[in-house]
């Protein structure tokens, strides 16, 4: 395979009707031409960690239910690997987190936030977030709500900055991106 500084650069993903090498690519016949032919479905990966270093989005005109049972083929150079796509479990689509006080919070008000935040991912790459919170500042309008890149809330340093796929989108965890909430007179917020 082609590589650049140890990173595999000639990896391609295709969804086909089966794992048979001669099987046709899977796409809606309402689309002009085969969307799997071209350069959009290439990605790069680090062979040491198998971590994908890029993303792509391709509309092949079919839903997840129409894709179930089809073959996903990953080609790296002259080698190909195939697996059959199963049902997308709903438990994998939604992430939830319990909310508490931000680590090392030193603000002038003594808040005791609690509740849950959920993020539900759509099969099309979109997501929605929901929240049910209490113990927040009362009558707050345009207060920020964010997903952070860290994997722990023990210290401020472990929380890290806003989390998003920088190779695909800009930071949407801003007021302009819609990442805000409003509270009532008791410090409750839901949405």
C-alpha positions as CSV (number, residue, x, y, z in Angstrom):
1,X,0.0,0.0,0.0
2,X,1.0,3.6,-0.5
3,X,2.2,5.2,2.7
4,X,3.4,8.6,3.9
5,X,5.5,8.6,7.1
6,X,4.0,5.2,8.1
7,X,0.4,6.2,7.4
8,X,-1.5,4.1,5.0
9,X,-2.8,6.5,2.3
10,X,-4.5,4.2,-0.2
11,X,-7.4,2.8,1.8
12,X,-10.8,2.6,0.2
13,X,-14.2,1.7,1.7
14,X,-17.0,0.4,-0.5
15,X,-20.4,-1.1,0.2
16,X,-21.2,-4.0,-2.1
17,X,-24.1,-6.4,-2.6
18,X,-21.9,-9.3,-1.2
19,X,-18.3,-10.2,-0.4
20,X,-17.9,-11.8,-3.8
21,X,-15.1,-9.7,-5.6
22,X,-17.3,-9.5,-8.7
23,X,-20.3,-8.2,-6.7
24,X,-21.7,-4.9,-7.8
25,X,-21.4,-1.8,-5.6
26,X,-24.5,-1.0,-3.6
27,X,-26.4,2.2,-4.4
28,X,-29.8,3.5,-5.3
29,X,-30.4,3.2,-9.0
30,X,-32.1,6.7,-8.7
31,X,-28.6,8.1,-8.5
32,X,-26.8,9.0,-11.7
33,X,-23.7,6.8,-11.8
34,X,-22.0,4.7,-9.2
35,X,-21.0,7.0,-6.3
36,X,-18.4,4.5,-5.0
37,X,-16.3,5.0,-8.1
38,X,-14.1,8.0,-7.6
39,X,-11.8,9.6,-4.9
40,X,-14.3,10.6,-2.2
41,X,-14.4,7.2,-0.4
42,X,-10.6,7.0,0.3
43,X,-9.3,7.4,3.8
44,X,-6.0,7.2,5.7
45,X,-5.1,5.2,8.8
46,X,-2.2,4.7,11.1
47,X,-1.0,1.1,10.9
48,X,0.5,1.2,14.4
49,X,-2.8,2.0,16.0
50,X,-5.3,1.3,13.2
51,X,-6.8,4.7,14.0
52,X,-8.5,6.4,11.1
53,X,-7.1,9.8,10.3
54,X,-9.7,11.1,7.9
55,X,-13.4,11.1,7.2
56,X,-15.7,11.3,4.2
57,X,-19.4,11.4,3.6
58,X,-20.9,9.8,0.6
59,X,-24.6,9.7,-0.4
60,X,-25.4,6.4,-2.0
61,X,-29.1,6.9,-1.8
62,X,-30.1,4.0,0.6
63,X,-31.2,3.8,4.2
64,X,-29.5,1.7,6.9
65,X,-32.3,-0.9,6.7
66,X,-31.7,-1.3,2.9
67,X,-28.0,-1.6,3.5
68,X,-28.3,-4.3,6.3
69,X,-27.0,-7.6,5.1
70,X,-24.7,-6.0,2.5
71,X,-21.0,-6.2,2.4
72,X,-18.5,-3.5,3.6
73,X,-15.3,-3.9,1.8
74,X,-12.1,-2.2,2.9
75,X,-9.3,-2.2,0.4
76,X,-5.7,-1.4,1.3
77,X,-3.5,-1.5,-1.7
78,X,-3.9,-5.0,-3.3
79,X,-5.5,-6.5,-0.2
80,X,-9.3,-6.4,0.6
81,X,-11.2,-7.2,3.7
82,X,-15.0,-7.9,3.8
83,X,-17.7,-8.0,6.5
84,X,-21.4,-8.2,6.4
85,X,-23.3,-5.2,7.8
86,X,-25.7,-6.1,10.6
87,X,-28.5,-4.2,12.3
88,X,-27.3,-0.9,13.9
89,X,-28.0,-1.4,17.6
90,X,-29.9,1.5,19.2
91,X,-27.7,1.3,22.3
92,X,-24.7,2.4,20.1
93,X,-26.6,5.4,18.8
94,X,-27.1,7.3,22.0
95,X,-24.4,8.3,24.5
96,X,-25.5,9.7,27.9
97,X,-23.6,11.5,30.6
98,X,-24.5,12.4,34.2
99,X,-23.8,16.1,34.8
100,X,-22.1,17.4,37.9
101,X,-20.0,20.4,38.9
102,X,-17.2,21.4,36.6
103,X,-13.8,20.4,38.1
104,X,-12.1,23.1,40.0
105,X,-15.0,25.5,39.5
106,X,-14.2,28.8,41.3
107,X,-17.1,31.0,40.2
108,X,-18.8,33.5,42.4
109,X,-22.0,31.5,42.7
110,X,-22.4,28.1,44.4
111,X,-24.1,26.0,41.8
112,X,-24.8,22.3,42.3
113,X,-25.7,21.0,38.8
114,X,-27.2,17.6,38.2
115,X,-29.0,15.7,35.5
116,X,-28.2,14.0,32.2
117,X,-27.2,15.0,28.7
118,X,-27.7,12.6,25.7
119,X,-26.3,12.7,22.2
120,X,-28.1,10.6,19.6
121,X,-26.3,9.9,16.3
122,X,-28.2,9.5,13.1
123,X,-27.3,7.0,10.5
124,X,-26.6,10.0,8.1
125,X,-23.8,11.4,10.3
126,X,-25.9,14.0,12.1
127,X,-26.6,14.1,15.8
128,X,-29.0,15.7,18.2
129,X,-28.4,16.4,21.9
130,X,-30.9,16.4,24.7
131,X,-30.6,17.4,28.3
132,X,-32.5,17.5,31.5
133,X,-30.6,19.6,34.1
134,X,-31.2,21.2,37.5
135,X,-29.1,23.2,39.9
136,X,-28.1,25.8,37.3
137,X,-28.1,29.5,37.3
138,X,-31.7,30.8,37.4
139,X,-33.2,32.6,34.4
140,X,-30.1,32.1,32.3
141,X,-30.6,32.7,28.5
142,X,-28.0,31.6,26.0
143,X,-25.9,29.6,28.5
144,X,-23.4,27.3,26.8
145,X,-23.6,23.5,26.7
146,X,-20.7,21.6,25.1
147,X,-19.1,18.2,24.5
148,X,-15.4,18.3,25.3
149,X,-12.6,16.2,23.9
150,X,-11.4,14.7,27.3
151,X,-12.5,11.4,28.7
152,X,-12.5,12.4,32.4
153,X,-14.0,15.2,34.5
154,X,-11.6,14.8,37.4
155,X,-9.5,17.9,36.5
156,X,-9.9,20.9,34.2
157,X,-6.9,19.6,32.2
158,X,-8.6,16.2,31.6
159,X,-11.8,17.8,30.3
160,X,-9.8,19.5,27.5
161,X,-11.4,21.8,24.9
162,X,-14.5,21.3,22.8
163,X,-14.7,17.9,21.1
164,X,-15.5,17.6,17.4
165,X,-14.0,16.0,14.3
166,X,-11.8,18.8,13.0
167,X,-11.2,17.0,9.7
168,X,-14.9,17.2,8.8
169,X,-16.6,20.2,10.5
170,X,-15.9,23.4,12.4
171,X,-16.5,23.7,16.1
172,X,-20.3,23.8,16.5
173,X,-20.2,23.8,20.4
174,X,-20.7,27.6,20.3
175,X,-23.6,30.0,20.7
176,X,-23.7,30.5,17.0
177,X,-23.7,26.8,16.5
178,X,-26.8,26.4,18.7
179,X,-25.1,24.9,21.7
180,X,-27.0,26.9,24.3
181,X,-29.8,26.3,26.8
182,X,-32.1,28.5,28.9
183,X,-33.2,27.9,32.5
184,X,-36.3,28.7,34.3
185,X,-36.6,30.6,37.6
186,X,-35.6,27.5,39.6
187,X,-32.5,26.7,37.6
188,X,-34.0,23.9,35.5
189,X,-33.3,23.3,31.8
190,X,-34.5,20.7,29.4
191,X,-34.4,20.4,25.6
